[in-house]
């Protein structure tokens, strides 16, 4: 996988929209996302826009519906992350969330 560390470099250190904790936290986020893509089948990235209460996030969803979510500096970075990881990327404002994501949440909520 291509190194994703430069994707978080657009914002100055300590920016409120980057993962808290600086470089170590950014590295941990990128490692987590890369590991998720590497160890799951059919991963797709869904970009969730910033709101008044939350920053821009990426939601990675595998074919099984298993998912992970992490903050990113901005939507452009989210799209670059998906491109570099070689996975499809969607904007949830346009596509909504995949049914497999909702099904996985329903199945695991019951447990």
N, C-alpha and C positions, 0 to 999 in steps of 0.2 A: 504494500500500500504506500502511496505517496505520502510524505510527511505533511501533516495538516497543521503544524504549529504556527506557520506564518499566517494562517487565517485569522488569528486573534490579534495580529500586530497592528491593525489599523487604529485602534484606540489607545490612548495613553494608559500606562499602568495605573490601576486604581479606578478606572472609569466604572461608573455604576452599572453599566449594561454588560460588562464582561464578568465572567465567573469570579466570585469573591475569592480572595486569597492570592491573587497575583499569578506569577508564572507557574508555580507548582500546581495550583488549581486548574489553570488552563491546560497544562500538560496532562493532568489526570482526566480532565473532560475529553480531550482529544484521544487519549489512550482508550478510554471507556467506549467512545463511539467507534473507533477503529476495531476494537475487540468485538463489539456487537455485530458489526458488519462482517467481520471475518468468521464468526462462529455461528451465524444464523443464515438461513436460506431465504432468498427473495426479499431482502430488506429494501424498503422504500423510505424516503425522507419526506416528512410533512412539515412545512414551515408554518409556525404559529406566530402571527404578528404581535408586536408589543402592544400592551394595553396600558391603562392608567395604573394598573396594579402589578403587571408582570412584564419582564423584558421579552424580547424576541427569543423564541425557543425553537428547537428542532425536535420532532418526534420521529424516532426511527421505529418502524413496524416491520416485523418479520412475517413470512408467509403464515406462520402459526397464529399470528395475532400478538405474540409477545412483543413488548415495546419498551423503549427507554426514552427519556426526555432530558434535554440539557439546554441551558442558556447559551446563546451566541451573541456576539456584538450587534449584528444587524442581519436583515434578510439577505443581503448580498453575500455575506459570509456563509450563511446557511446554504445558499445555492452553490457556492464554490466548494463547500465541504462535500456536498453530494456529488458534484462533478468529479472532484479528486478521488472520491471513494468509489466512483463508477456505479452509482446507484441512482435510480429515478428520483426526481424531486417534484413535489406538488405543493401548491399553496392551499391551505385548508379553507381560506375564504372562497376559493373557487370550487374545490373538489369535495370539501367536507372530510370527515374521517372515514377510513375504510371499515366495512362491516366486520372484518375479522378482528379489528382492534376492539370494537364494542363487544363482540362475542367473547373474546378473551377476558375482558374486564368482567363481564357478567358471570362467566364460569368461575373466575377466581374470587369474586366477591362472595359467592355462596360458601366457599370453603372456610 
